[in-house]
């Protein structure tokens, strides 16, 4: 095209003048090509600073590509937190970013690598709008399945139950998060706050039970399948217990493997189910296991209230008083020890620091109970990863570069956010522990007073309870099968016996006269 024709085209408004690219643009293209060559050659220490510089440039196309490859470089360098920060920045920029969908894939990949359940699900939840849904369905099937699970988790935490249900039901059976999605779906459907209860309660309960049973039948490969099965058994027991199906609840609780992570919780809840099923000896057997030395660090104040209740219903008043005295001795000092840490003015970071490391200012059972919370564990794990990445960057080949300074600053921002999240979780758990101790102390006092009143009534009625108990004979419990042996408990806890205890009880209540 001649110079005159080009000028006419411009004057007519038909197009731009075709001129040579500016010098800075040519330099940027050259830098990008060098960075990409280094990346493809596995020279990530060289590639990252070049991509970081281009990400601050003015060319939107090169800037978008450089931002994505910088995140990719962090991932290749085993810096998943730095990578997730970079991917998140692209996702937050919106669907017009040239690497938007790839960044979503990268963000989901980093969530899996970190097992991070607090920040990344929230980012995906905020980004998962009606505007982008048509684009997100083009993502790889497994990526979309994980997104549905993670966003469903965020919806469940925010009590948006119908939204959570739709997302979790969209996770296909061939996904590796299928079992986790089914477990959470059952939890959502069984929640008393789910819309439609109580009118649709029967249908929702059946669907919840079906979801939990699906988890138990699911086979590998799945993410955290053994632990998810344990949770499904606990949840199944809770649904049956709420429905008054106590025998089914017992069966579910007893399905939790011995010494598994949630076994102590299963023992405790099984005690309630067996008590409601009028198996008082079985209830005390579950609690006997829970009170073994192996669970010395467990925070289970309600278990002692249940134990005293079982004795109370059997009119074994001396045992009631002994049990309540044990409760007071163990948990009374804990309530006083928690008082300085349960005020509303407790700073979040201080609350988190109480459980971030070994801390003797808290009662050890409470400390372990908070530390064992899954979300608190995730915060601790991610914080450890953040600190490791900060050391790697400040002591590595990028030391002293703008890339190192910017990345460390971003990691510090994430660290601050995690401290706030962890502090909120720790503070809530501290308050819950104190409230539980207060509630169960009140219940212990009610049982103590009622026991004294009942003893007085027996005395006034002329009932000689000691003679009544002496006349009764204790029999060996029924054996579950021919392969079982009976051993009398003699004060020693043998590891292969814990969990198989069964009490036999006398009954101190006088027989009621028939009308």
C-alpha positions, 0 to 999 in steps of 0.5 A: 500500500502506497503512502497516499493510500494509507493516508486516505484510509486513515482520513476516511476512518477506515483503519489505523496507520500501519507503522512499526511496533514501538521499541518497548513492545519489541523489547517485551516480546523479546523478554517474553520469548526468553522467559518462555524458552527458559520455562520450557527448558526447566530454568524456572529461576531464570523465567520467573523474574522475567515473567514478573517484570512483564506482568507489570508491563503495558501490553495487555496480551503479554501481561496476561500471558506473563501472569499465567506463566508466573503462576505456572513457574511458582507451581513448578518450583513447588511453591503452591501458595505463591502459585495460588495467589497468582492464579487467584489474581487472574480469576479475580480479574474476571473472564476477560483475562486471556488466561481466565479458564486456565487459571481456574484449573490452576487454582483447583490444582493448588487447592488439591495440592495444599488441601486448603479448605478455607481461602480457595473455596471462598475465592471459587465461590465468589467467582462462580456467578451466573455470568461465567457458568457457561464458560466454566462448564467447558472446563475438564470434567474432574476440575468442574467436579472439584469446583462443584464440591468446593463451592458446595462446601462454601454454600453449606457453611453459609447455610445456603442448603438448596444451592449446596444440594444442587452443586453436590449432586452435580459431582459425577460418580467417576470423580475422585471427590465423589465420596466426599461430595456424597457425604456432604450432601447427606449432611446437608439433607439431614440438617434440621434447617434444610428448607422443607422440613418437617413436612418433607423430613421423611423423604430428606432423611431417606435421601441422606441415609442413601447418600451415606450408604453410597459413601460406604459402598464407594471404592478407590480411587477417592480422596481421603476415602477411609476418613470419609467413610468414618464420617459417613458412619457417624453421620448415619448413626446421628440420623438414625438416632434422631429418628429414634432408630437406636439399634441402627444407630448403634450398628453405624457407630460400631462400624467406625474402626477401632483407634481410627481418628473419630473412634472416640466420638463414635464411642461417645455417641454410641453410649447415648444410642445404647442408653436410649435402646435400654442397653444400660450395660452396653452404654457403660461399656462404650463409656468405659472404653472412652475413659481408658488411659488411651483417651486421657487427652479427650475432651468429653465432659458430657460422657460423665453426665451420660454415665451418671444418668445411666446409673441414675436410671438404675437407682444406683445412687452411690455410683451416681455420686462417684461419677459426678465427683469424677466429673468435678475433679476432672472438668471443674479446674478446666472451667476456671482455667478457660475464663481468661480466654473466653471474653469477646475482647480476646484478639483473634491472633492471640486466640489462634496463638493459644493453639498454634503451638504447645501451650500450657495456659489451656487445659490439654484436653481443650487444647487438643480438642481445638487442634483436632478441628479439621479447619484449624488443622488446615490453617496450621498446615497452610501457615506452615507452607507459607512460612516454608515458601517465604524461606525458600524465596528469601534464601534462594536465587531470587533473594534481593530481587523485586520478584522476591519482595513482591512475592513475600509481601503477598505471602504475608497478606495470606498469612495475615488472612489465615491468622484471622481465620484461624483466630476466629475458629479458635475463639469460637471453639474456646467459647464452645468449650467453656459453654459446654463445661458450664452447661454440663456442670449445671446438668451435674448439679440437677442430677445431684439434687434429684439423686438426693431427693430420690434417696430421701423418698426411698428412706421415707418409704422404708426401702432398704436399698442395700438389702435390695441390691444384695439379693440380686445376682450379676450374670455374665453378659451374653456372648456375641458368638462362639469365637468370643471369650469372657474376661472380667475387668480387673482395673487394667486396660488391655489394648485388645479389649478396649471397645468391647466392654459390656457392663452388667448392672443391678437395679436399685429401684424398688418394684412398682406395685401393679394396679 
